[in-house]
Amino acid sequence: MRVEDKQQLFKELFSENYSRLYHAALYLVKDSECAKDIVNDAFANVWEEYRKEGNSSNLNFTYLYRIVHSRCIDMLRHHEVENRYALLYQQLNQEGILAEDDEKDSRLETIYQVLEQMPPRTRFVMEQCYFENKKYTEVAEILGVTRDGIRMQVMKGLTMLRKVFSINYKKGQ
């Protein structure tokens, strides 16, 4: 099939189905711009597949509707997750769990002071695991010890931190 014929067939598909797909998406997502984006993206992806493979069997309303419907559901799920995180953040902030910047700075300063007092190996393990985000097995390979050895060092470091923070909080700091 010639390129011009492909383009004409696709233009017909677009003009015949865009409105129905848009309204289906709008019904689900309740946002005009978002519905337009979803339908446009669906058509763009179908066009790329069609242009590359030349398979016109997928050029029908049902196929396009499934794509649009799936993208709407994905978008709604994504927004649901975002909303849950926003609510959690609000809750934590209202309960005072999220510290103000000054309080955060004070806590970080305390953590660094405790790190300085730790034995060198424990400090190294804590820095690697918590600041460098390395896994226990990675740190174990670096030091030539077992994963359990790293776990024990982390437990030792966390115990030191808990001790300092529990004393500070009991004192009202």
C-alpha positions as CSV (number, residue, x, y, z in Angstrom):
1,M,0.0,0.0,0.0
2,R,1.3,3.4,-0.9
3,V,2.1,6.0,1.8
4,E,-0.6,8.3,0.6
5,D,-3.2,5.5,0.8
6,K,-2.1,4.7,4.3
7,Q,-2.4,8.3,5.3
8,Q,-5.8,8.6,3.8
9,L,-7.1,5.5,5.6
10,F,-5.7,6.7,8.9
11,K,-7.3,10.2,8.4
12,E,-10.6,8.6,7.9
13,L,-10.2,6.4,11.0
14,F,-9.3,9.5,12.9
15,S,-12.2,11.7,11.7
16,E,-14.7,8.9,12.2
17,N,-13.6,7.9,15.7
18,Y,-11.9,10.8,17.4
19,S,-15.1,12.3,18.9
20,R,-16.5,9.1,20.3
21,L,-13.1,8.2,21.8
22,Y,-12.7,11.7,23.3
23,H,-16.2,11.5,24.9
24,A,-15.4,8.0,26.3
25,A,-12.2,9.3,27.8
26,L,-13.9,12.4,29.1
27,Y,-16.5,10.3,30.8
28,L,-13.8,8.4,32.7
29,V,-11.2,11.1,33.5
30,K,-13.6,14.1,33.9
31,D,-10.9,16.4,32.4
32,S,-11.2,17.8,28.9
33,E,-7.4,18.4,28.3
34,C,-6.4,15.1,29.8
35,A,-9.0,13.3,27.6
36,K,-7.7,15.0,24.5
37,D,-4.1,14.1,25.4
38,I,-5.0,10.4,26.0
39,V,-6.9,10.1,22.7
40,N,-4.2,12.0,20.7
41,D,-1.5,9.7,22.2
42,A,-3.5,6.6,21.4
43,F,-3.8,7.8,17.7
44,A,-0.1,8.7,17.6
45,N,0.9,5.2,18.8
46,V,-1.5,3.4,16.5
47,W,-0.2,5.5,13.6
48,E,3.4,4.6,14.4
49,E,2.5,0.9,14.5
50,Y,0.6,1.1,11.3
51,R,3.3,3.1,9.6
52,K,6.0,0.6,10.5
53,E,4.2,-2.6,10.2
54,G,1.5,-1.7,7.7
55,N,-1.0,-3.9,9.4
56,S,-4.5,-2.4,9.0
57,S,-6.3,-5.0,11.0
58,N,-5.8,-2.9,14.2
59,L,-7.4,0.1,12.6
60,N,-10.8,-0.1,14.1
61,F,-12.8,1.6,16.9
62,T,-12.7,-1.4,19.3
63,Y,-8.9,-1.5,19.2
64,L,-8.6,2.2,19.7
65,Y,-11.2,2.2,22.5
66,R,-9.2,-0.5,24.4
67,I,-6.1,1.6,24.2
68,V,-7.9,4.8,25.3
69,H,-9.7,3.0,28.1
70,S,-6.5,1.4,29.4
71,R,-4.7,4.8,29.4
72,C,-7.6,6.4,31.2
73,I,-7.5,3.7,33.9
74,D,-3.7,4.1,34.2
75,M,-4.0,7.8,34.5
76,L,-6.7,7.5,37.2
77,R,-4.6,5.0,39.2
78,H,-1.7,7.4,39.0
79,H,-3.7,10.3,40.3
80,E,-5.1,8.1,43.0
81,V,-1.6,7.3,44.2
82,E,-0.6,11.0,44.0
83,N,-3.7,11.9,46.1
84,R,-2.9,9.3,48.7
85,Y,0.6,10.6,49.1
86,A,-0.7,14.2,49.3
87,L,-3.2,13.2,52.0
88,L,-0.5,11.3,53.9
89,Y,1.8,14.3,53.7
90,Q,-1.0,16.5,55.1
91,Q,-1.8,14.1,57.9
92,L,1.9,13.8,58.9
93,N,2.3,17.6,58.7
94,Q,-0.8,18.2,60.9
95,E,0.3,15.7,63.4
96,G,3.7,17.4,63.6
97,I,5.6,14.3,62.5
98,L,7.2,16.2,59.7
99,A,9.7,18.4,61.3
100,E,10.3,22.0,60.5
101,D,13.5,22.8,58.8
102,D,15.2,23.9,62.0
103,E,14.2,20.7,63.7
104,K,15.4,18.7,60.8
105,D,18.7,20.5,60.8
106,S,19.1,19.8,64.5
107,R,18.3,16.1,64.1
108,L,20.8,15.8,61.2
109,E,23.4,17.5,63.3
110,T,22.8,15.0,66.1
111,I,23.0,12.1,63.7
112,Y,26.4,13.4,62.4
113,Q,27.7,13.8,65.9
114,V,26.7,10.2,66.8
115,L,28.3,9.0,63.5
116,E,31.5,10.7,64.6
117,Q,31.5,8.7,67.9
118,M,30.9,5.4,66.2
119,P,33.8,2.9,65.7
120,P,35.3,3.4,62.2
121,R,33.8,0.1,60.8
122,T,30.3,0.8,62.1
123,R,30.5,4.4,60.8
124,F,31.6,3.2,57.3
125,V,28.8,0.6,57.2
126,M,26.2,3.2,58.2
127,E,27.4,5.7,55.7
128,Q,27.5,3.1,52.9
129,C,24.0,1.7,53.7
130,Y,22.2,5.0,54.5
131,F,24.0,7.7,52.6
132,E,25.3,5.8,49.6
133,N,22.2,3.5,49.5
134,K,24.2,0.4,49.1
135,K,22.8,-3.0,50.0
136,Y,24.2,-5.1,52.8
137,T,25.7,-7.6,50.2
138,E,27.5,-4.8,48.4
139,V,29.1,-3.4,51.6
140,A,29.9,-7.0,52.7
141,E,31.9,-7.5,49.5
142,I,33.8,-4.2,50.0
143,L,34.8,-5.2,53.5
144,G,35.2,-8.9,52.8
145,V,32.7,-9.9,55.5
146,T,29.4,-11.7,55.5
147,R,26.0,-10.0,55.0
148,D,25.2,-10.9,58.6
149,G,28.3,-9.1,59.7
150,I,27.1,-6.0,58.0
151,R,23.6,-6.4,59.5
152,M,25.2,-6.6,63.0
153,Q,27.2,-3.4,62.4
154,V,24.0,-1.6,61.2
155,M,22.1,-2.8,64.3
156,K,25.0,-1.5,66.5
157,G,24.8,1.9,64.7
158,L,21.0,2.1,65.0
159,T,21.2,1.2,68.6
160,M,23.6,4.1,69.2
161,L,21.3,6.5,67.3
162,R,18.1,5.3,69.1
163,K,19.8,5.7,72.5
164,V,20.7,9.3,71.8
165,F,17.4,10.2,70.3
166,S,15.4,8.5,73.0
167,I,17.3,10.4,75.7
168,N,16.8,13.7,73.8
169,Y,13.1,13.1,73.4
170,K,12.7,12.2,77.1
171,K,14.4,15.4,78.0
172,G,11.9,17.3,75.7
173,Q,14.4,18.3,73.0
